Amino acid sequence: MGVNTSADNGQPGRRPVRLVLSDDLGRKRMTVGFRALLVLPHFVWLGIWSIGAFFAAVANWLVTLATGRSPAALHNFLSLYVKYATQVYGYFLLGADPYPPFDGRPGYPVDVEIDPPAAQGRPTVALRIVLALPAILLAAAVFGLMSTNSGSSGQFFDFSPLGLAHAAAFLGWFACVARARMPRGLRDCVVWGVGFGADLWAYVLVLTSSYPDLDPAVVLGELPRRSDPIGFEAGEDRRRSRLTVFFRLPLAIPHLVWLLLWSILAIVAAIANWISTLVTGRSPAALHRFLSAYLRYQAHVYAFVGLIADRFPGFAGAARSYDAEATIAPPERQNRWSVGFRLLLALPAWFLAAVFGSLLWTCSFLGWFASLITGAMPRRLLNPAAQALRYMIQLNGYLLVLSDAYPYSGPCRQEAAETPPAAPGAFG
């Protein structure tokens, strides 16, 4: 699958580094079970290759700094190195099933294409490592290597050191052993991270001057369209007020306090909703409305704090009242077994939500600086943050027993659920 990207101005463009995906999701249980052992020869060879790649990268940096273009021989060698590393990590993280070759030849189910050498600006070459630091920070959220605390409201998640790609592979390992198939959402999380990693390495190794892009629609291409009972819609307006961005956390304090107080009532209502749904198989309308308003308000607050939206949200969680909206379908029939074991069933999703939370706040942290400078939230930060918040909202809706649809782990385009019209009153 070749990937076309969208530039920040919304016009389509061709990326010089493109993920090529031809995986069919099928997995052999035996090779999955011993994947960590089977990949060891590749890691040894990759380590040896990395020594040569280091010296080649230094030489490539010096020559490109002097001439403004990467030499063909060095470019080809380093491109092959990036391709091979992409294939190895695609295999190791269960993004593909066949055993990869040792030479980085094209045709592997998780592969990357890199354009030939092109002219590069010498100033950006000279400052390449410094300029790459924001992307490296994003890579830390995707692959691990950092830690953050997300607050104390009970709804923000502590960071897992695995990172998104490794967490998805860890959960996917159990699914593959049980079903001989990698779930689409977890596979897409893995290759999303691997594709971004290839884009980052190509930039750091001075193979391209195109800045790494974490937007899943850029990395993966066309995303699956889903119409889940609980979804999240981010607004398209990326303009941000520099003044409110600068004071975003102080401005959010009243909302965070109100969210904490509302959470106490929501816990009681969620227990009542769980018992009622367990008995009747359907969430009572009154409890569903109350908890839906709470979940919408939660989405409004997180979107405001995370710079996914700019306008100051209301305090009622009213439907269709904010630029970034949680869409929640009316009550529907739920499986009583799923309701009865809801907390246990949610554990894998909770684990994944931890790394999505880290991704959300990393994008928001970087977006804070970008919004102050440019007056707009970059698309390459906004879209990953919105995907992360969508997953967290779906998990919270699942825990509140508003739906028995399990959170979808992969990036997707969300079709709106049938959200009831806004109603007057304290809770929408």
C-alpha positions as CSV (number, residue, x, y, z in Angstrom):
1,M,0.0,0.0,0.0
2,G,1.7,3.2,-1.1
3,V,0.9,6.2,1.0
4,N,-0.1,9.7,-0.2
5,T,0.1,12.4,2.4
6,S,-1.7,15.6,3.0
7,A,0.4,18.7,3.7
8,D,-0.6,21.1,6.4
9,N,-2.4,23.2,3.9
10,G,-4.6,20.2,3.1
11,Q,-3.1,19.7,-0.4
12,P,-2.1,16.2,-1.3
13,G,1.6,15.5,-1.7
14,R,4.1,12.7,-2.1
15,R,6.3,11.8,0.9
16,P,9.9,10.9,0.1
17,V,9.6,8.0,2.7
18,R,6.6,5.8,2.3
19,L,5.4,2.8,4.1
20,V,4.4,-0.2,1.9
21,L,2.1,-2.6,3.6
22,S,0.9,-5.9,2.2
23,D,0.2,-8.0,5.3
24,D,-2.8,-10.2,5.4
25,L,-3.1,-10.4,9.2
26,G,-2.6,-14.2,9.3
27,R,0.0,-15.5,11.8
28,K,1.6,-18.9,12.5
29,R,1.2,-19.8,16.1
30,M,4.6,-21.5,16.3
31,T,6.6,-18.6,14.9
32,V,4.7,-16.1,17.0
33,G,5.4,-18.1,20.2
34,F,9.1,-18.1,19.5
35,R,9.3,-14.7,17.8
36,A,11.7,-13.2,20.3
37,L,14.2,-16.1,19.7
38,L,13.7,-16.2,16.0
39,V,14.5,-12.5,15.6
40,L,17.9,-12.7,17.5
41,P,20.0,-13.4,14.4
42,H,18.5,-10.3,12.8
43,F,19.2,-8.1,15.8
44,V,22.8,-9.3,15.8
45,W,23.2,-8.5,12.1
46,L,21.4,-5.2,12.6
47,G,23.8,-4.3,15.4
48,I,26.8,-5.0,13.1
49,W,25.2,-3.1,10.2
50,S,24.5,-0.2,12.6
51,I,28.2,0.3,13.2
52,G,28.8,0.8,9.5
53,A,25.7,2.9,9.2
54,F,27.0,5.3,11.9
55,F,30.2,6.1,10.0
56,A,28.2,6.3,6.7
57,A,25.8,8.7,8.3
58,V,28.6,11.0,9.5
59,A,30.1,11.0,6.1
60,N,26.7,11.6,4.5
61,W,26.1,14.5,6.8
62,L,29.4,16.1,6.0
63,V,29.1,15.7,2.2
64,T,25.4,16.9,2.2
65,L,26.4,19.9,4.3
66,A,29.1,20.8,1.7
67,T,27.2,20.0,-1.5
68,G,23.5,20.2,-0.5
69,R,22.8,16.7,-1.8
70,S,23.4,13.2,-0.4
71,P,25.9,11.1,-2.5
72,A,24.2,8.3,-4.3
73,A,26.4,5.5,-2.8
74,L,25.9,6.7,0.8
75,H,22.2,7.3,0.2
76,N,21.7,3.8,-1.2
77,F,23.6,2.2,1.6
78,L,21.7,4.1,4.4
79,S,18.4,3.6,2.6
80,L,18.9,-0.1,2.6
81,Y,19.8,0.0,6.3
82,V,16.5,1.8,7.1
83,K,14.6,-0.7,5.0
84,Y,16.2,-3.6,6.7
85,A,15.6,-2.2,10.2
86,T,11.9,-1.5,9.2
87,Q,11.5,-5.1,8.1
88,V,13.1,-6.5,11.2
89,Y,11.0,-4.4,13.6
90,G,7.9,-5.2,11.5
91,Y,8.6,-8.9,12.1
92,F,9.6,-8.6,15.7
93,L,6.5,-6.5,16.6
94,L,4.2,-8.9,14.8
95,G,3.4,-6.4,12.0
96,A,4.1,-9.2,9.5
97,D,4.6,-13.0,9.6
98,P,7.2,-14.2,7.0
99,Y,10.8,-14.4,8.2
100,P,12.6,-11.3,6.7
101,P,15.6,-11.5,4.5
102,F,19.0,-10.3,5.8
103,D,19.6,-7.8,2.9
104,G,16.7,-5.4,3.1
105,R,15.4,-6.4,-0.4
106,P,12.0,-5.1,-1.3
107,G,8.8,-7.1,-1.2
108,Y,8.5,-7.8,2.6
109,P,4.9,-7.3,3.9
110,V,6.1,-4.3,6.0
111,D,8.5,-2.4,3.9
112,V,9.4,1.2,3.1
113,E,10.2,3.1,-0.1
114,I,12.7,6.0,0.0
115,D,13.1,8.4,-2.9
116,P,16.6,9.0,-4.5
117,P,18.7,11.9,-3.3
118,A,17.3,15.4,-3.6
119,A,18.5,18.8,-2.8
120,Q,18.5,19.7,0.9
121,G,18.9,23.1,2.6
122,R,22.3,23.3,4.3
123,P,21.0,25.1,7.4
124,T,18.6,22.3,8.1
125,V,21.3,19.7,7.5
126,A,23.7,21.5,9.9
127,L,21.0,21.5,12.6
128,R,19.5,18.2,11.8
129,I,19.8,16.6,15.3
130,V,18.5,19.7,17.0
131,L,15.6,19.9,14.6
132,A,14.8,16.2,15.1
133,L,14.4,16.5,18.9
134,P,10.6,17.0,18.8
135,A,10.2,14.0,16.5
136,I,12.5,12.0,18.8
137,L,10.3,12.9,21.7
138,L,7.3,11.6,19.8
139,A,9.2,8.4,19.0
140,A,9.8,8.0,22.7
141,A,6.0,7.9,23.2
142,V,5.6,5.5,20.3
143,F,8.4,3.1,21.3
144,G,9.0,3.8,25.0
145,L,12.1,5.4,26.7
146,M,10.3,8.1,28.7
147,S,7.8,8.5,31.5
148,T,5.1,11.0,32.4
149,N,2.4,11.4,35.0
150,S,-1.0,12.2,33.6
151,G,-2.7,13.7,36.7
152,S,-4.8,12.5,39.6
153,S,-8.4,12.6,38.4
154,G,-8.5,8.9,37.9
155,Q,-9.1,9.3,34.2
156,F,-5.6,10.3,33.0
157,F,-3.3,7.3,32.6
158,D,0.2,6.7,33.8
159,F,2.7,6.0,31.0
160,S,3.8,2.4,30.3
161,P,7.6,2.2,29.3
162,L,6.7,-0.1,26.5
163,G,5.4,2.6,24.2
164,L,2.5,2.3,21.8
165,A,4.0,-0.1,19.2
166,H,5.5,-2.4,21.8
167,A,2.2,-2.4,23.9
168,A,0.2,-3.3,20.8
169,A,2.7,-6.1,19.9
170,F,2.5,-7.4,23.5
171,L,-1.3,-7.7,23.3
172,G,-1.2,-8.9,19.7
173,W,1.0,-11.8,20.8
174,F,-1.8,-13.3,22.9
175,A,-4.3,-12.7,20.2
176,C,-2.1,-14.4,17.6
177,V,-1.4,-17.4,19.8
178,A,-5.1,-17.8,20.5
179,R,-6.5,-17.0,17.0
180,A,-3.6,-17.3,14.6
181,R,-4.5,-13.8,13.4
182,M,-3.3,-10.4,14.3
183,P,-6.2,-8.0,15.1
184,R,-6.3,-5.2,12.5
185,G,-6.3,-2.4,15.1
186,L,-3.2,-3.8,16.9
187,R,-1.4,-4.4,13.6
188,D,-2.1,-0.9,12.5
189,C,-0.7,0.5,15.7
190,V,2.5,-1.5,15.2
191,V,3.0,-0.5,11.6
192,W,2.0,3.1,12.4
193,G,4.9,3.2,14.8
194,V,7.3,1.3,12.6
195,G,6.5,3.6,9.6
196,F,7.1,6.7,11.7
197,G,10.3,5.2,12.9
198,A,11.5,4.8,9.3
199,D,10.5,8.3,8.5
200,L,12.5,9.6,11.6
201,W,15.6,7.6,10.8
202,A,15.6,8.8,7.2
203,Y,15.5,12.3,8.4
204,V,18.2,11.9,11.1
205,L,20.5,10.1,8.6
206,V,20.0,13.0,6.2
207,L,18.4,10.9,3.5
208,T,15.6,13.5,3.2
209,S,14.8,17.0,4.4
210,S,11.1,16.1,4.8
211,Y,10.2,16.3,8.5
212,P,8.9,13.1,10.1
213,D,5.1,12.9,10.2
214,L,3.1,11.0,12.9
215,D,-0.3,11.6,11.3
216,P,-1.7,8.1,10.9
217,A,-3.4,9.0,7.6
218,V,0.1,10.0,6.3
219,V,1.9,6.9,7.6
220,L,-0.8,4.3,6.8
221,G,-2.7,6.0,4.0
222,E,-6.5,5.4,3.9
223,L,-7.8,4.6,7.3
224,P,-10.7,2.2,8.0
225,R,-14.0,3.9,8.5
226,R,-15.9,2.9,11.5
227,S,-19.3,3.8,13.1
228,D,-18.9,2.8,16.7
229,P,-21.5,3.4,19.4
230,I,-19.0,5.6,21.1
231,G,-16.7,7.8,19.0
232,F,-14.9,11.1,18.9
233,E,-14.9,13.9,16.4
234,A,-12.2,16.5,16.4
235,G,-12.8,19.8,14.8
236,E,-11.0,20.8,11.6
237,D,-10.1,24.3,12.6
238,R,-6.4,24.2,13.7
239,R,-6.2,27.9,14.6
240,R,-5.3,28.6,18.2
241,S,-5.4,31.8,20.3
242,R,-1.9,32.3,21.5
243,L,-3.1,34.0,24.7
244,T,-5.4,31.1,25.8
245,V,-2.8,28.6,24.7
246,F,-0.2,30.2,27.0
247,F,-2.6,30.1,30.0
248,R,-4.3,26.8,29.0
249,L,-3.6,24.9,32.2
250,P,-4.7,27.7,34.6
251,L,-7.8,28.2,32.5
252,A,-8.5,24.5,32.8
253,I,-8.4,24.4,36.6
254,P,-12.1,25.1,37.1
255,H,-12.9,22.3,34.6
256,L,-10.6,19.8,36.2
257,V,-12.1,20.5,39.7
258,W,-15.6,20.1,38.3
259,L,-14.6,17.0,36.5
260,L,-13.2,15.5,39.7
261,L,-16.5,16.3,41.6
262,W,-18.6,14.9,38.7
263,S,-16.5,11.8,38.7
264,I,-17.6,10.9,42.2
265,L,-21.2,10.9,41.1
266,A,-20.3,9.1,37.9
267,I,-18.8,6.2,39.8
268,V,-22.0,5.8,41.8
269,A,-24.1,6.1,38.7
270,A,-21.8,3.6,36.8
271,I,-22.3,1.0,39.5
272,A,-26.0,1.4,39.3
273,N,-25.9,1.3,35.6
274,W,-23.8,-1.9,35.7
275,I,-26.3,-3.6,38.0
276,S,-29.3,-2.5,36.0
277,T,-27.7,-3.5,32.7
278,L,-26.7,-6.9,34.1
279,V,-30.3,-7.5,35.1
280,T,-32.2,-6.1,32.1
281,G,-29.5,-6.3,29.4
282,R,-29.9,-2.6,28.6
283,S,-28.7,0.6,30.2
284,P,-31.6,2.6,31.8
285,A,-32.3,5.8,29.8
286,A,-31.8,8.2,32.7
287,L,-28.5,6.7,33.8
288,H,-27.4,6.5,30.1
289,R,-28.1,10.2,29.7
290,F,-26.3,11.2,32.8
291,L,-23.2,9.1,32.1
292,S,-23.2,10.2,28.4
293,A,-23.2,13.8,29.5
294,Y,-20.3,13.0,31.9
295,L,-18.3,11.3,29.1
296,R,-18.9,14.1,26.7
297,Y,-17.8,16.6,29.3
298,Q,-14.7,14.6,29.9
299,A,-13.9,14.6,26.2
300,H,-14.5,18.4,26.1
301,V,-12.1,19.0,29.0
302,Y,-9.3,16.7,27.6
303,A,-9.6,18.2,24.2
304,F,-9.3,21.7,25.6
305,V,-6.3,20.8,27.8
306,G,-4.7,18.8,25.0
307,L,-5.1,21.6,22.4
308,I,-7.3,19.4,20.2
309,A,-9.8,22.3,20.5
310,D,-9.4,25.9,21.3
311,R,-12.7,27.3,22.5
312,F,-13.4,27.3,26.3
313,P,-15.9,24.4,26.9
314,G,-19.2,24.6,28.8
315,F,-19.7,22.8,32.1
316,A,-22.7,20.7,31.2
317,G,-21.4,18.2,28.7
318,A,-24.3,19.0,26.4
319,A,-24.4,17.2,23.1
320,R,-23.1,19.0,20.0
321,S,-22.0,21.9,22.1
322,Y,-18.2,21.8,21.5
323,D,-15.8,21.7,18.7
324,A,-14.4,18.3,19.7
325,E,-17.2,16.0,20.5
326,A,-17.7,12.5,21.9
327,T,-20.5,10.8,19.9
328,I,-22.6,8.4,21.9
329,A,-25.4,6.3,20.5
330,P,-28.7,5.7,22.5
331,P,-29.0,2.7,24.8
332,E,-28.8,-0.6,23.0
333,R,-28.9,-4.3,24.0
334,Q,-25.8,-5.5,25.7
335,N,-24.5,-9.0,26.4
336,R,-24.9,-9.8,30.1
337,W,-21.7,-11.9,30.2
338,S,-19.8,-8.9,28.8
339,V,-21.4,-6.7,31.4
340,G,-20.7,-9.1,34.2
341,F,-17.0,-9.3,33.5
342,R,-16.6,-5.8,32.2
343,L,-13.7,-4.8,34.5
344,L,-11.8,-7.9,33.7
345,L,-12.4,-7.6,30.0
346,A,-11.3,-4.0,30.0
347,L,-7.8,-4.8,31.4
348,P,-6.1,-5.1,28.0
349,A,-7.7,-1.9,26.8
350,W,-6.7,-0.1,30.0
351,F,-3.1,-1.3,29.4
352,L,-3.2,0.2,25.8
353,A,-4.9,3.4,27.0
354,A,-1.9,4.1,29.2
355,V,0.4,4.4,26.2
356,F,-2.2,6.3,24.2
357,G,-2.4,8.7,27.2
358,S,1.4,9.3,26.9
359,L,1.0,9.9,23.2
360,L,-1.8,12.4,23.8
361,W,0.1,14.5,26.3
362,T,3.4,14.3,24.3
363,C,1.6,15.7,21.2
364,S,-0.1,18.3,23.4
365,F,3.2,19.4,25.0
366,L,4.9,19.8,21.6
367,G,1.7,21.4,20.2
368,W,1.8,24.0,23.0
369,F,5.1,25.4,21.7
370,A,4.0,25.1,18.1
371,S,0.7,26.9,18.7
372,L,2.4,29.7,20.6
373,I,4.8,30.3,17.7
374,T,2.4,29.8,14.7
375,G,-1.0,30.3,16.2
376,A,-2.1,26.9,14.9
377,M,-2.0,23.3,16.1
378,P,0.1,21.3,13.6
379,R,-1.9,18.6,11.8
380,R,0.9,16.1,12.4
381,L,0.3,16.6,16.2
382,L,-3.5,17.2,16.2
383,N,-4.5,14.0,14.4
384,P,-2.4,11.6,16.6
385,A,-3.7,13.3,19.7
386,A,-7.3,13.0,18.5
387,Q,-6.8,9.3,17.8
388,A,-5.4,8.8,21.3
389,L,-8.2,10.7,22.9
390,R,-10.8,8.7,20.9
391,Y,-9.4,5.4,22.3
392,M,-9.5,6.7,25.8
393,I,-13.1,8.0,25.5
394,Q,-14.2,4.6,24.0
395,L,-12.5,2.8,26.9
396,N,-14.2,5.1,29.5
397,G,-17.6,4.6,27.8
398,Y,-17.0,0.8,27.9
399,L,-16.2,1.0,31.6
400,L,-19.3,3.1,32.2
401,V,-21.4,0.3,30.5
402,L,-22.7,2.8,27.9
403,S,-22.0,0.2,25.2
404,D,-20.5,-3.3,25.0
405,A,-18.5,-2.4,21.9
406,Y,-14.8,-2.9,22.7
407,P,-12.5,0.1,22.1
408,Y,-10.9,-0.1,18.6
409,S,-7.2,0.1,19.0
410,G,-6.1,1.2,15.5
411,P,-6.3,4.6,14.0
412,C,-9.5,5.1,12.0
413,R,-11.9,7.6,10.6
414,Q,-14.9,7.9,12.8
415,E,-18.4,8.0,11.5
416,A,-20.8,9.8,13.9
417,A,-22.9,7.8,16.2
418,E,-26.6,8.8,16.6
419,T,-26.1,11.3,19.4
420,P,-29.4,12.5,20.9
421,P,-30.0,16.2,20.4
422,A,-29.0,18.6,23.2
423,A,-31.5,18.9,26.0
424,P,-31.8,21.7,28.5
425,G,-30.7,21.1,32.1
426,A,-27.5,20.7,34.1
427,F,-26.3,17.7,32.4
428,G,-27.3,18.2,28.8
